[in-house]
Amino acid sequence: MNEHHEFGHWQPEPGRPTKSDFQRFSDGRSAMGQAHVLPHRAAGIIGAAIVAGLAGATGLVLTWIDRYRQRRMLSSLSDHMLKDIGVTRADVDREAGKRFWHG
């Protein structure tokens, strides 16, 4: 914290709330303006939304990578192996022909 001393009196940092900003209403609510409170709340909400969005996007990309790998692996199986799992070559070709973003 940067303290400014002028003639022995403490001065708050520029832009920081002062004692008068914290005057109380008779019911105990703070008189401090919403301008000090709302940006911090908004930043928290926006930050949480960004983190959630990035987590969702990361999960989506990992799903796409997994689909691509599984379809490639399925395509590499022999007809005998496909018969063992009850899948035809036509089923594999149809699945392998899908774009990675299609489920």
Secondary structure, 3 states (H helix, E strand, C coil): CCCEEECCEEECCCCCCCHHHHCECCCCCECCCHHHHHHHHHHHHHHHHHHHHHHHHHHHHHHHHHHHHHHHHHHHCCHHHHHHCCCCHHHHHHHHCCCCCCC
